[in-house]
Amino acid sequence: MKTELLAPARDLACGIAAVGAGADAVYIGADRFSARAAAGNSVDHIARLVDHAHTYWARVYAAINTLLHDDELKAAERLIRELHARGVDALIIQDMAILELDIPPMRLIASTQTAAVTLREIRFLEECGFSRVILPRELSLDEIRRIREGTTIELESFVHGALCFSVSGRCSLSYALGGRSGNRGECAQPCRQRYTIHDAKGQRLPAGKHPMSLKDLDLSDHLGDLIAAGISSFKIEGRLKDEVYVKNATAYFRRKLDELGVERTSSGTAEVPFEPDLRKTFNRGYTTYFFSGDQRDVFSWDTPKSVGERLGIVDAVGDRFVDIDTHKAIHNGDGICFFTKEGELVGMSVVRAEANRIHVQSTAHLLPGMEIFRNRDREFEKGLKKWTPHRTIAVDFVLDETEAGFRLSATDEDGAVAGAEIELEKQPARKPMGATLRAQLARLGETSFTCRTVTNRSSREWFLPVSAMNELRRAAVAALTAARNDARPRPAAAVRTPDARHPDRILTYLGNVLNRKAREFYMKHGVETIEPAAETGLDLRGRKVMTARACLRREMALCEGRGAQPQSLFARDERGRLLELRFDCAACVMELYGARLNSSV
């Protein structure tokens, strides 16, 4: 079974870096209607990425995964048509209105924002013509297995990166607190902010300063389990991250998959001149989240910032220097950080490193025995910034005689075949030509190919001028490039079942129906009552604004089990706004209800 490695692209440069580092596919946001509004790209830049990726039979998926207003539908339709014309391989969408627009036949990927969790919901998306569904991050391995057993649709799973506190597509917290909607690509990340947790009597509970901030996901040790469970694509989160992150994470997961013997869905190989290490790029610490079926060390509630890798323990503190017990090399300019006795994260730069002694501007708050972390490895980042990934496709050349001259055939690692001929008078060679022939045919320069073998099947050793060898090579490579383009796999769009029935008869505002076309879609598929989305201007005070599987009661050792009916808790932010935390213990979820200002609770 082939399994895809899918990497993020903030921009064209990140996308090219991802392909070069071994990604089989890249996802990128257009300049409008993307769930990462700060990472939009022009159609021209996306088209350039498509051309580059298709060289290696890698794919490009365009994210148009926000909810759309009525007056945006025509613009979205035009954008989709442009992207299709420029060769984009699939669209990642959330708003079902897109299925009601006049768009070309394209492969559709259901965004994780569609919040398809149950088997019935995923089957519905499959019947509606989706080729793939991006699974919610909070699913366990057993839940993924059950979905796979009941469907044939491609399943995409996040394996690395930031975690939303809420179930995707079911969060209105940012919109409720400040009018910036995550469903419109403008999430202000209020879950990463400071809150104090109180019970109904106003008693403060010890839940840390950022009680809704989660660690980052890392399932790199469970890729084999996910493959066995039927995952088609492994997704790295990070459309707001830089090239260093993309290169490191992509190269890391490419190596892990290659070690498992996973067959790639794209072509070519990139030489990676460094040791990929997930701890050396942005992370808040790592968790497997609910992969094993229960909550596993998921909170990063002391800080929402990057902590990086553990460096060691403070041995001694002197006048602007610190001795660290560590086996790792420390460099001038490294970024280090530590938690004070009060639990505050403090960061600083290494002015000068002398083995395990580092000189810094200030040693305030540092004490022997404290853990030191490195959140910026200057030499590691410098190496990644210098590295320009160059991916190559292996090609075998065969030289044959023709009646009028010679033919050079080229066969690449995917089995694509092409060739070129040259008319040339045959003259016996005065000396062996093998080394020269190989040297000239291997001069593939900045092409996407690398010479693997050269076979001369001529009846005898003929003389070929170097200019003739070069002419044959150039023509054969051009013909092979065209043959590869013709042979590139182009999966068809999925077939849509017109009479598919939605699992629910009623959709509340949490169904995210923002426009008339989405409403028409759901009514056509059996939904009878539809409440408009929160983004229509609903007053969310006292209404549910988030559903989370991560539970604060459990993290604070207050869980009483699935049969319990605990009282609400309350979260107050630094502006005095209050959220009510309710606990549905039968479903094992925590729900947040709308903000109330300056409550006395």
C-alpha positions in Angstrom: 0.0 0.0 0.0 1.3 3.4 -0.9 1.1 6.1 1.8 1.4 9.8 1.1 3.5 12.3 3.1 1.7 15.6 3.1 3.6 18.8 4.1 2.4 22.4 4.7 3.4 25.4 2.6 3.1 28.9 3.9 4.3 30.1 0.5 5.9 29.0 -2.7 9.4 28.8 -1.2 8.1 26.5 1.6 6.3 24.4 -0.9 9.4 23.9 -3.0 11.4 23.1 0.1 8.8 20.5 1.2 8.9 18.7 -2.1 12.7 18.8 -2.1 12.8 17.3 1.4 10.6 14.4 0.4 6.9 15.3 0.6 4.6 13.4 -1.7 2.1 16.2 -1.6 1.8 19.8 -0.4 -1.1 21.8 0.8 -1.2 25.6 0.4 -3.7 28.3 0.9 -5.0 30.6 -1.8 -5.1 34.4 -1.3 -8.7 34.2 -0.3 -11.0 31.7 1.6 -8.2 29.8 3.4 -8.4 28.8 7.1 -5.0 30.5 7.5 -5.8 33.9 6.3 -2.2 35.0 7.1 -0.8 32.4 4.7 -2.5 33.3 1.4 -0.8 32.8 -2.0 -1.6 34.1 -5.5 -2.8 31.7 -8.2 0.4 32.3 -10.1 2.5 31.2 -7.1 0.4 28.1 -6.6 0.7 27.3 -10.3 4.5 27.6 -10.1 4.4 25.2 -7.1 2.2 22.8 -9.1 4.6 22.8 -12.0 7.5 22.0 -9.7 5.7 19.3 -7.8 4.3 17.6 -10.8 7.9 17.1 -12.1 8.2 14.5 -9.2 4.6 13.3 -9.5 3.9 15.0 -6.2 0.5 16.7 -5.8 -0.6 20.2 -4.7 -3.8 20.6 -2.7 -5.3 24.1 -2.4 -7.1 25.0 0.8 -10.3 26.9 0.3 -11.6 25.8 3.7 -13.4 28.8 5.2 -17.1 29.4 5.5 -18.3 31.7 2.7 -20.8 34.6 2.7 -23.4 34.8 0.0 -21.5 37.7 -1.7 -18.3 35.6 -1.9 -19.7 32.6 -3.7 -19.1 33.8 -7.2 -15.5 34.9 -6.3 -14.9 31.4 -4.8 -16.3 29.8 -8.0 -13.9 31.8 -10.2 -11.0 31.0 -7.9 -11.7 27.3 -8.0 -11.9 27.4 -11.8 -8.5 29.2 -12.0 -6.9 26.7 -9.7 -8.3 23.8 -11.7 -7.0 25.4 -14.9 -3.5 25.7 -13.4 -3.3 22.0 -12.5 -4.1 21.9 -8.7 -4.8 18.3 -7.8 -7.5 18.7 -5.2 -9.4 21.2 -3.1 -9.6 21.1 0.7 -13.0 22.5 1.6 -15.3 23.1 4.6 -18.3 24.9 3.2 -20.7 22.5 1.5 -21.9 25.5 -0.7 -18.9 24.7 -2.9 -20.7 21.5 -4.0 -23.6 23.6 -5.2 -21.4 25.9 -7.4 -20.6 25.5 -11.0 -17.1 24.1 -10.6 -15.0 21.7 -12.8 -14.8 18.0 -11.8 -12.1 18.0 -9.1 -11.0 15.7 -6.3 -12.5 17.2 -3.1 -11.0 16.7 0.4 -13.2 17.3 3.4 -11.3 19.6 5.8 -11.0 18.6 9.4 -13.2 21.7 9.9 -16.1 19.7 8.7 -15.9 17.9 12.1 -16.8 14.5 10.6 -16.2 12.2 13.5 -18.8 9.4 13.2 -18.9 6.7 10.6 -22.3 8.0 9.4 -20.9 11.5 8.9 -17.9 10.2 7.0 -20.0 7.9 4.8 -22.2 10.9 4.0 -19.2 12.9 2.8 -18.1 9.9 0.7 -21.6 9.7 -0.9 -21.4 13.4 -1.6 -18.4 13.1 -3.8 -15.5 13.6 -1.5 -12.4 11.6 -2.4 -10.8 12.0 1.1 -11.6 13.2 4.6 -9.1 14.7 7.0 -9.8 13.0 10.3 -10.0 15.0 13.6 -6.8 15.0 15.5 -8.5 13.7 18.7 -9.5 10.3 17.3 -7.9 7.1 18.8 -6.4 4.4 16.8 -9.3 2.1 17.5 -11.8 4.8 16.3 -9.7 5.2 13.1 -9.9 1.4 12.6 -13.6 1.4 12.9 -14.0 4.2 10.4 -11.7 2.4 7.9 -13.7 -0.8 8.3 -16.9 1.0 7.4 -15.8 3.2 4.4 -13.6 3.2 1.3 -12.9 6.9 1.2 -9.2 8.0 1.6 -8.4 8.8 5.2 -5.9 11.6 6.0 -4.4 11.8 9.5 -2.4 14.5 11.3 0.8 13.1 12.6 2.6 16.3 13.8 2.1 19.8 14.8 0.0 22.2 16.8 -3.3 21.0 18.4 -6.5 23.0 18.7 -8.1 22.8 22.1 -11.5 22.5 20.5 -12.8 19.8 18.2 -12.1 21.3 14.7 -15.0 23.2 13.1 -16.9 23.3 16.4 -15.2 26.4 17.9 -16.7 29.8 18.1 -14.6 31.1 21.0 -12.5 33.5 19.0 -15.6 34.9 17.3 -17.5 35.1 20.6 -14.7 37.0 22.4 -13.5 39.3 19.6 -15.3 38.8 16.4 -12.5 36.9 14.7 -13.7 33.6 13.4 -11.6 30.5 13.1 -14.1 29.3 10.5 -13.2 32.4 8.5 -9.4 31.9 8.8 -8.9 34.6 11.5 -8.7 32.7 14.8 -7.1 34.8 17.5 -6.2 31.7 19.5 -7.9 32.7 22.7 -7.4 29.2 24.0 -3.6 30.0 24.3 -4.3 33.0 26.6 -4.1 33.2 30.4 -7.1 32.1 32.4 -7.8 31.4 36.0 -10.1 28.4 36.8 -12.7 28.7 39.6 -15.4 26.5 40.9 -19.0 27.7 41.5 -18.1 29.1 44.9 -15.3 31.2 43.4 -12.5 29.1 44.8 -9.5 29.2 42.5 -8.2 25.8 41.3 -4.5 25.0 40.4 -4.8 24.6 36.7 -1.7 26.6 35.5 -1.7 29.9 33.7 -2.7 28.7 30.3 -5.2 25.9 31.1 -6.4 25.5 27.5 -3.0 25.4 25.8 -2.1 22.0 24.5 1.3 20.4 23.6 2.1 19.6 20.0 1.2 16.3 18.4 3.9 13.8 17.5 2.8 10.3 16.2 6.1 9.5 14.5 6.5 6.4 16.6 3.0 5.1 15.5 3.2 5.4 11.8 3.2 1.7 11.3 0.0 1.4 13.4 -1.7 4.1 11.3 -0.7 2.4 8.0 -2.1 -0.9 9.3 -5.3 1.0 10.3 -5.7 2.2 6.7 -4.5 5.8 6.7 -3.8 7.0 3.1 -2.0 10.3 4.0 0.1 11.5 6.9 -0.3 15.2 7.4 2.2 17.6 9.0 0.6 20.7 10.4 2.2 24.1 9.9 0.9 26.5 7.2 2.1 29.4 9.3 5.6 27.9 9.9 8.8 28.9 8.1 11.2 26.9 5.8 13.4 25.6 8.6 10.4 24.0 10.2 9.1 22.6 6.9 12.5 21.2 5.9 13.1 19.6 9.3 9.7 18.0 9.8 9.3 16.8 6.2 12.8 15.2 6.2 12.2 13.6 9.6 8.9 11.9 8.5 10.3 11.0 5.1 13.1 9.1 6.8 10.7 7.4 9.3 8.5 6.2 6.4 11.4 5.1 4.3 12.7 3.1 7.3 9.3 1.4 7.5 9.6 0.4 3.8 6.6 2.5 2.8 6.2 2.9 -0.9 6.1 6.5 -1.9 3.3 8.1 -3.9 5.8 10.4 -5.7 9.1 10.1 -7.4 12.7 10.9 -6.7 15.0 11.1 -3.7 16.5 14.0 -1.8 19.8 13.8 -0.1 19.4 15.2 3.4 22.7 16.5 4.7 21.6 16.8 8.3 20.0 14.8 11.1 16.3 15.8 11.2 15.2 16.4 14.8 11.7 17.5 15.7 12.9 18.9 19.1 14.9 21.5 17.3 12.0 23.4 15.7 9.0 25.0 17.2 7.3 22.8 19.8 5.6 23.1 23.1 6.6 19.6 24.1 5.0 16.6 22.5 2.0 14.4 23.1 0.3 11.5 21.4 -3.0 13.1 22.5 -5.9 10.5 22.4 -4.1 8.0 20.1 -4.2 5.3 22.8 -7.8 6.0 23.7 -7.3 8.2 26.7 -5.8 11.6 27.6 -2.0 11.3 27.6 0.0 14.3 29.0 -1.7 16.8 26.7 -1.5 20.1 28.4 1.2 22.9 28.0 -0.5 25.2 30.5 2.6 26.9 31.9 3.3 28.5 28.5 2.0 28.5 24.9 5.4 29.3 23.6 8.1 27.0 22.1 10.2 25.3 24.7 12.3 23.3 22.3 14.6 20.5 23.4 15.8 19.7 26.9 19.4 20.8 27.2 20.3 19.8 30.8 20.4 20.8 34.4 22.0 23.9 35.9 25.1 22.9 37.9 26.2 26.3 39.0 25.3 30.0 38.6 28.0 32.7 38.5 28.4 36.3 37.5 26.7 36.3 34.1 27.6 32.7 33.4 25.9 29.3 34.0 27.4 25.8 34.1 25.1 23.2 32.6 25.2 19.5 33.0 24.7 18.4 29.4 26.2 16.2 26.7 25.0 18.5 23.9 27.1 21.1 22.2 26.1 24.7 22.8 26.8 27.4 20.3 27.1 31.2 20.5 23.8 32.7 19.7 21.7 29.8 20.8 18.3 30.6 22.4 17.8 29.0 25.8 14.9 29.2 28.2 13.8 27.9 31.7 10.9 28.1 34.1 11.4 30.2 37.2 10.3 29.1 40.6 7.0 31.0 39.9 6.5 29.0 36.7 7.2 31.8 34.3 9.1 31.0 31.1 12.2 33.1 30.7 14.3 33.2 27.5 17.7 34.5 26.7 20.5 34.2 24.2 23.9 32.6 24.7 26.5 35.4 24.4 29.4 33.0 24.4 29.7 29.3 24.9 32.8 27.6 26.4 32.0 23.8 26.5 29.3 23.5 29.2 29.8 27.0 30.5 27.6 29.6 28.8 27.9 33.4 29.3 24.6 35.3 29.3 23.5 38.9 29.9 21.7 38.1 33.2 21.4 35.1 35.5 18.4 36.5 37.3 16.0 33.7 38.5 18.5 31.0 37.6 19.2 28.5 40.3 21.2 25.2 40.5 19.0 22.2 39.7 16.8 24.0 37.2 16.1 22.4 33.9 17.4 24.4 30.9 15.9 24.1 27.4 17.1 25.2 24.0 14.4 26.7 21.8 16.9 27.9 19.1 19.8 25.9 17.9 21.7 28.4 15.9 24.0 26.0 14.0 21.2 23.6 13.2 19.1 26.4 11.8 22.0 27.9 9.9 22.6 24.5 8.2 18.9 24.2 7.2 18.8 27.7 5.9 21.8 27.0 3.7 20.5 23.7 2.4 18.6 24.0 -0.9 16.8 20.7 -1.3 17.3 19.1 -4.7 15.3 16.0 -5.5 16.4 13.8 -8.3 14.8 11.0 -10.3 17.0 8.0 -11.2 17.3 7.3 -15.0 19.0 4.5 -16.9 20.4 5.2 -20.4 20.9 2.7 -23.2 22.8 3.5 -26.4 21.8 1.5 -29.5 22.8 1.6 -33.1 20.4 2.6 -35.8 20.8 2.3 -39.5 21.6 6.0 -39.9 23.4 6.5 -36.5 22.5 6.1 -32.9 19.6 6.1 -30.5 19.7 6.9 -26.8 16.9 5.5 -24.7 16.1 6.8 -21.2 14.0 4.9 -18.6 13.3 6.5 -15.3 12.6 4.9 -11.9 8.8 5.0 -12.6 9.1 3.1 -15.8 8.6 6.1 -18.1 10.5 5.6 -21.4 11.6 8.0 -24.1 14.5 8.4 -26.5 16.2 10.4 -29.1 18.1 9.6 -32.3 21.0 11.2 -34.2 22.3 10.6 -37.7 26.0 10.1 -37.6 28.5 8.3 -39.7 29.9 5.3 -37.8 33.6 5.3 -37.3 35.5 2.7 -35.1 36.8 4.3 -31.9 40.5 4.4 -31.5 40.3 4.1 -27.7 37.6 2.8 -25.3 34.6 5.2 -25.1 32.9 3.8 -22.0 34.2 6.3 -19.5 33.6 9.3 -21.7 30.1 8.1 -22.6 29.1 7.7 -19.0 30.6 11.1 -18.0 28.8 13.0 -20.7 25.4 11.3 -20.1 25.7 11.8 -16.4 26.0 15.6 -16.9 22.4 16.3 -16.0 23.0 19.6 -14.3 20.0 21.3 -12.9 17.5 18.8 -14.4 15.4 16.7 -12.1 17.3 13.5 -13.2 20.3 11.7 -12.0 22.1 9.0 -14.1 21.9 5.6 -12.5 23.3 3.3 -15.3 24.7 3.6 -18.8 24.5 0.6 -21.1 26.1 0.6 -24.6 24.5 -2.1 -26.7 26.3 -1.2 -30.0 27.7 -4.0 -32.0 31.2 -2.6 -31.4 32.9 0.4 -29.9 32.0 3.3 -32.2 33.4 6.8 -32.0 30.9 9.5 -30.8 32.0 13.1 -30.6 31.2 14.7 -27.2 28.9 17.1 -29.0 26.9 14.2 -30.3 26.7 12.6 -26.8 25.5 15.9 -25.4 22.9 16.4 -28.1 21.5 12.9 -27.5 21.4 13.4 -23.8 19.5 16.8 -24.0 17.0 15.4 -26.5 16.4 12.2 -24.6 15.9 14.1 -21.3 13.4 16.5 -23.0 11.5 13.5 -24.4 11.6 11.7 -21.0 10.2 14.9 -19.3 7.3 14.9 -21.7 6.7 11.2 -21.3 6.7 11.6 -17.5 4.1 14.3 -17.8 1.9 12.1 -19.9 2.3 9.2 -17.5 1.8 11.1 -14.3 -1.1 9.6 -12.3 -4.2 11.7 -12.4 -6.9 10.2 -10.1 -10.4 11.0 -11.1 -12.9 12.9 -9.0 -15.2 10.8 -6.9 -18.7 10.0 -8.0 -21.5 11.9 -6.3 -24.6 10.1 -5.1 -27.5 12.6 -5.6 -29.8 11.1 -3.0 -27.3 10.9 -0.1 -29.0 11.5 3.2 -27.4 13.6 6.0 -27.3 11.8 9.3 -29.1 14.7 11.1 -32.5 16.2 10.5 -31.7 19.4 12.5 -28.6 21.5 12.3 -27.9 24.1 15.0 -25.5 27.1 14.5 -22.7 24.6 15.1 -23.5 23.1 11.7 -21.8 26.2 10.2 -24.3 27.0 7.6 -23.5 30.6 6.6 -24.9 31.0 3.1 -27.9 30.2 1.0 -26.1 27.6 -1.1 -25.0 25.6 1.9 -28.6 25.8 3.2 -29.8 24.4 -0.2 -27.3 21.6 0.0 -28.3 20.4 3.4 -32.1 20.7 2.6 -31.5 18.7 -0.6 -29.9 16.0 1.5 -32.6 15.6 4.1 -32.0 18.3 6.8 -35.3 19.9 7.8 -34.3 22.6 10.3 -31.2 24.8 9.9 -30.0 27.5 12.3 -27.7 30.0 10.7 -24.0 29.9 11.6 -22.6 32.0 14.5 -20.8 34.2 11.9 -24.2 35.6 10.9 -24.0 37.7 14.1 -25.6 35.4 16.7 -25.4 36.5 20.3 -23.3 33.7 21.8 -23.7 34.7 25.5 -24.8 31.6 27.3 -24.4 29.4 24.2 -21.8 26.7 23.5 -18.7 28.1 21.9 -16.4 25.1 22.1 -16.4 21.3 22.5 -13.1 19.8 23.7 -12.1 16.2 24.3 -9.2 17.3 26.5 -10.7 17.7 30.0 -9.5 20.0 32.7 -11.2 18.0 35.4 -9.3 14.9 34.4 -6.0 16.8 34.2 -6.5 18.2 37.7 -7.3 14.6 39.0 -11.0 15.6 39.6 -12.5 13.1 37.2 -15.3 11.0 38.7 -15.8 8.7 35.8 -18.3 8.5 32.9 -21.4 8.2 35.1 -20.6 11.4 37.0 -22.6 14.7 36.8 -20.1 17.2 38.1 -20.8 20.9 38.6 -19.5 23.5 36.2 -16.2 25.2 36.5 -15.4 28.7 35.3 -12.5 30.2 33.3 -11.8 33.9 33.6 -9.5 35.7 31.2 -7.3 38.7 32.0 -10.0 41.1 30.9 -12.5 39.7 33.4 -14.6 37.7 30.8 -15.9 34.4 32.1 -16.5 31.1 30.4 -18.5 28.3 31.9 -17.0 24.9 31.6 -19.6 22.1 31.5 -18.8 18.4 31.6 -20.6 15.8 29.6 -19.1 12.8 31.4 -21.2 10.2 29.5 -19.5 11.4 26.2 -16.3 12.3 28.0 -16.1 15.8 26.6 -15.8 19.3 28.1 -17.9 22.1 26.7 -17.4 25.9 27.0 -20.3 28.3 27.1 -20.4 31.9 26.0 -18.5 34.8 27.6 -20.1 36.9 30.3 -18.4 40.1 31.2 -17.3 40.9 34.8 -19.3 38.1 36.4 -19.2 37.8 40.1 -18.6 34.0 39.9 
